[in-house]
Each structure stands twice: as C-alpha cells, then as structure tokens.
Amino acid sequence: MSFRYIKTYVIHFPVGCFAVLFISFMPIAGAVFSFGFLVYEIAEDWRIKDRGYKDIFGYLVGMALTGICLYFFGG
C-alpha cells in the first residue's frame, strides 16, 4: 500500500464521519448527502479512472467507526 492510498483514505475518512452524524440528526438530508457522494465518486472513476473505490472505502470506514462509536458511547 503506497502513501498515496493512505492519504486518500485519511482524506475521505472524515467525510464518512460527517455523513453518519448528518444522518443521525437529519436522516433524509444525510441520505441525500451520502447518495450524492457515491454518485460523484462513481462518475469521477468512470471519467478519469482514478480507482474511486479506494475513496469510497475510506468513506465507509469513517462511517463504520463513527457508527460504532455512536452506538456504544452516544447513548
């Protein structure tokens, strides 16, 4: 794994964290935000072939860890 991919994961991790917080306070707006992000990444990968799945992976890891933290510590 190269530094470039680690940087990609780190950049997209907070976006996933924000998405979970957004979904927990405003579910419809959060779902629209998440759908828009996924559409953007898929379209970007389709146009420039930048392996958008790596961006989506960082996003999903951020979502998962934030969701787990909210479940156990958020009450």
Secondary structure, 3 states (H helix, E strand, C coil): CCHHHHHHHHHHHHHHHHHHHHHHHCHHHHHHHHHHHHHHHHHHHHHHCCCHHHHHHHHHHHHHHHHHHHHHHCC
